[in-house]
Amino acid sequence: MNIPLLAFCPLLAFWLVLIDSVDGFTSTLQLSQEDRLIKHLLAKYKRRGRYARPVTNFNETITINYNMQLIQIMDLDEKNQVLTLNVWDRYIWQDNHMRWNPKEHGGVDKLRIPSDKIWIPDIKLYNYADERLAEKRDALVVVNHTGGLLWMPQAIYRSSCEIDVAMFPFDIQNCTLKFGSWTYAGNLVDLMVLIKDTGHVNGDIDMSEFVESNAWEVLAYPAIKHTKLYSCCPDAPYIDITFIIVFQRRSTFYNYILILPCILLTSLTLVLFWIPPESPAKLMLGINIFVAFFLLLLLMEANLPPAAAKVPLLGTYYCLNMVLITLSSFLNAFVVNLSFYGARRPLPKCLRVVLFDFFAKVLCMDNLVSPFRDKTISELTSRLVGDRMPFLGMTVNGDGGSKWKKENRKTFAGEPVLNSSSGQSENSERSDQQQLAQLNLISFHLNELVDFVKSYRNRVTEKDRKDRVAREWKAVGLIFDRIFFLVYLTTIITSLCVVLPIITKPSYIKED
C-alpha cells in the first residue's frame, strides 16, 4: 500500500506547485472598480434572469422613452412601395436592478453593458417590409447609477409605404413607421416620445444628423402616440408611436426628361392644327408627335408602381394629347382622301347646320363657309352655265328645242321656205331638192351641236357639284381643326390652373 502512495507523491507535489503559481498570478491581477461593479451587477442579473420586466411589482408599468434619429433616406422603391431608412434608435428606461452607490465603488457612475445581458424592450416595427431577420446593429447599453438606461442601436428599417403618384413628378409622399411593444400591453409597458431626454406625448423625429437626399426633400416629420385595441388581444390596449415622414420629390431631373419635351411637343401639336388638312405632311407630323408622346408615357411608367391606384395627371395629359392627335389624324386622312379621290356623298344637312351656321360664326370662320350657306348647287350651276345660251343666233329653250327644229318641221310638212311676195318664180324641182337636203344637213349638225352643249353643261354641272362638295368637306376639316385647337388650348390652360395650386399649396399631413 505504501508503494502506490509513494508513486503519486511527485504528481501531487506538481499540482501543489501549480496551484501556488496560479494563486500568485491572481493576486497580482488587479480588477478596477468598474470591472468589479460590472461583474457584480451581471451576476445579480444572472441570478434573477433577464426575461422579466425590471420592476418591483408585477402590476407596475415601465415607461420606455423612445425616439428615432433619422440619418438618411436610402431609397423609396415605388414599384414595391417600400421605404428604406438609415436611423439611430434611442431608448431610455428605468431598471431597478441596475442601481448602485458611486461612493461605494470608487466614484463609478456609468457603465457600458452588452444589450444581450440585460432586459431590453421588445419594440418592433409594425409595418415592416423586410426579408432580413435582424434590423438593428448591436450596441452597448449605457447604465447610470440611478438605474437609468440609454440604448442607441443603429438600424436600417424597410417599411411599407403607400405611394401616391397622382402628381408625379411633383408628388409628395406620406410614409409612416409604426413602433410599439409586440407582446406587452399598455398597462405593462408604456411608450412615450422622447424629446431632449424628456418624455412627451407628441413630438418630432430627431433630424440633427440628417444627410440631405438628392432625390427627396423632407417637409415634415411629426411623431404621434396612439392607443389601440387589437382583435387578437381585446383585454388591454396597446400603445404605439407613429413617425410620419412627409417628403417631396425633387423634380429638377424630371423637368428635363419629362416636362421640357412635353412643352415642346405641345407647341408642335398647336402648330399641327394650323397646317392645311389636305397636306400629307400634316398626317406625318401628327403620327410622329403621337409616337413621341407614347415614348414619354413609357418613360414615366418605368418610375411608377405597376398597379398604381391613381393615374398621374401628367400621364392623363399625355393620353389626352394622343387622343386629340389621333382624331386630328383621322380627320386629315379623310380630307386628303377627298382631295385626291373626290367626295362620295354630299354633306349631311344636320352637320351643315351645326358647323356652318353655328360653329363657323362662333369661331370667326364665316368667310370660309359663306359661299356654301345661302346658295344651292342648282343656283350655282345656273349662274355658271345659264338656262339660255346664245349660239349663232339660236336660243336654247327650256325644253331643249330650237327655232331651227320648228323651221325644219315646217319644211318637212310641205310649207315653202322662200317668201312668195318676192315676185320671183318657183325654182325647179331639182333646186328645191338640193336646198332641202342642205337644210336637213344643217339641221342635223345643229342638233348634234345642241346635244354636245347639253352634255357639256351636264358635265360642268356635275364637276362643279363634286368640287363644291369636296370644298364643303374641306371646310368641315378646317372647322374641326379650329375646334381641336381651341379644345387643346383650353385643356392646357385648365390643366395649368388646376395643377399649379395643388403643387404650390400641398396638403400632405394625413388626418389620423
ABEGO torsion letter per residue (X at the ends): XAAAAAAAAAAAAAAAAAAAAAAAAAAABBBBAAAAAAAAAAAAAAAAEAABBBBABAABBBBBBBBBBBABBABBBAAAGBBBBBBBBBBBBBBAAABBBAAAAGGBABBBBBAAABBBBBBBBABBBBABABABBBBBBBBBAAGBBBBBBBBBBBBBBBBBAAAOAABBBBBBBBBBBAABBAAABBBBBBBGGBBBABBBBBAAABBBBAABBBABBBBBBBBBBBAABAABBBBBBBBBBBBBBBAAAAAAAAAAAAAAAAAAAAAAAABBAABAAAAAAAAAAAAAAAAAAAAAAAABBABBABBBAAAAAAAAAAAAAAAAAAAAAAAAAAAAAEBABBBBAAAAAAAAAAAAAAAGAAAAAAAAAABBAAAAAAAAAEABBBBGGBBBBAAGBBAAAAAAAAAAAGBBABBAAAGBBBBBAAAAAAAAAAAAAAAAAAAAAAAAAAAAAAAAAAAAAAAAAAAAAAAAAAAAAAAAAAAAAAAAAAAAAAAAAAAABBBABBBX
